Amino acid sequence: RAAKVAAMNSIRPRPVGEQLREWRQRRRLSQLDLAMLADISPRHLSFIETGRSLPSRAMLLRLSDRLDVPLRERNTLFVAAGYAPVYSERRIDDPSLEEARQAIELVLRGHEPYPALAVDRHWNLQAANRALPPLLQGVSPALMKPPVNVLRLSLHPEGVAPRIANLGQWRAHLLHRLRHQIEATGDPELEALHAELAAYPAPEHMEEPDPNAVVLPLRLRTESGELSFLSTTTVFGTPVEVTLSELAIESFFPADAETAKALRAAGFPGHDEP
C-alpha cells in the first residue's frame, strides 16, 4: 500500500500555485510585477500562489501568457488546476500535421545547396536536407542511430567535434545557448543533456573570440577545405499545437565566398525534382 501511495504521489502534479510561483521566479518577476502585467491585485496573485485561491481557466491562460510559459508546460498547469489540457499534442508524423511537414520540407529543400535541419525541443533531428549528410562523414555510426541528437553529434569526440576548427568557441556557444533554453523551460532532460555535453573533453587550446565579429561562424574542416557557416533559427510564428511549438529549423549560410563556391559545386538537382 505504501508503495502504491508513493507511486501515485510521484505522478501527481505539483499544486498549480507552486508551479506558477516557480515560473514567476524563473522570469525574475516579483508578485507586484506579475500582478501589474496580468491586471490583477497582488493579493489575488498571492492567494493563487499559496493555494488559497484556485485560478479560473481564463486567469490561468492570462498568467501563463504573461509568463511566456511553453505550451507543453501550460498543459501541465491546467491539469494541476483540475482542468483539461488546452493545447493538443501529436506526433510529427500524424496525418493532421501533413501541411506543417510539407512546409518544413519546402524550407529545407529551398535552402539547398546549403545545409538545414529541423529539431525538436530536445535537439533531436526530425528532418534535414540533402546538403547535411556530406558534412557528417566520419562520425561514429552509434551517434547516427535514432533519435539523433544534433548537439551530441556536434560535440561528441566521435562526432563532428574533431573537424570543427574553432571547437572551443563553438562548444561554448552551444552550451550557452542550451543553458539559456534550460532557464526558459526548466526542462530536466535538457539539464541532463547539458551535463553530458559539458563533460566532453574541451580543446587544449581555446581560441579567443574575435572582438570585431558580430556573429560566431562554425568553421568545419572537410575534404573540400575549411568551410565557414553562419546559422539562423526559424520557428512557427503562432503555433497552438505542442509539437509544432517546439520545432525549430536551423539553417546554415556560407560565411565566405569560398564556402559558397564549394557548396554550389556539390551539384544538387533542381528544387523542382521529387
Secondary structure, 3 states (H helix, E strand, C coil): CHHHHHHHHHHCCCCHHHHHHHHHHHCCCCHHHHHHHHCCCHHHHHHHHHCCCCCCHHHHHHHHHHCCCCHHHHHHHHHHCCCCCCCECCCCCCHHHHHHHHHHHHHHHHCCCCCEEEECCCCEEEEECCCCHHHHCCCCHHHHCCCCEHHHHHHCCCCCHHHECCHHHHHHHHHHHHHHHHHHHCCHHHHHHHHHHHCCCCCCCCCCCCCCCCCCCEEEEECCEEEEEEEEEEECCCCCEHHHHCCEEEEEEECCHHHHHHHHCCCCCCCCCC
